[in-house]
Amino acid sequence: MGNWRKYLYLLTGLIIGATFSQFPEFHQQYFQRLGGTLDELDRQVEALDSRAASTDMTRYNYIRHLTASSDKAAQMEGEHLTNLLRRQFDVQQALNALGDASPQMMAILVLYHLDINTAKATAEVYKPAVPLTISGGIYFGIGFLIGYILMAFLMLFFPRKVLQSEPD
């Protein structure tokens, strides 16, 4: 293998490794943002509970009353409140899963519980960090291997020239 290929493999591995090493920090910032989202959803559900209590209904009876109404605006409000409760449940489940995640499972669980809007908002203000953690090192190593193997695969499409020696 030519020297330039070795350097290309190494460079690709280092670049992808450095990129992957940022995942634990992204996970942390995403996790914090999800926590803030849950706090806001909890405040909205508390307000819902207060409105329901002021009409002597439970939260769920209040929503049923709205969705069963003949008034289109009330029906839409009932649907909105149903979606609010569903979102609160989903965000709580995501936080529970991500909070208990081992470094090896982090990426899989983030993808499984990915909230696109929260991920986009996190990426817009993401601040890279120097990964001085074990999980940062693990992700660097995984990224390095993926980059190295990827470059080796791509180089299969660019065969080396074989120099033939002239016969004596």
Protein Blocks (a to p, Z undefined) as FASTA:
>chain_A
ZZklmmmmmmmmmmmmmmmmmmmmmmmmmmmmmmmmmmmmmmmmmmmmmmmmmnopafkl
mmmmmmmpmblklmmmmmmmmmmmmmmmmmmmmmmmmmmpcfklmmmmmmmmocfklmmm
mmmmoccdddfbfklmmmmmmmmmmmmmmmmmmmmmmccdddddddZZ
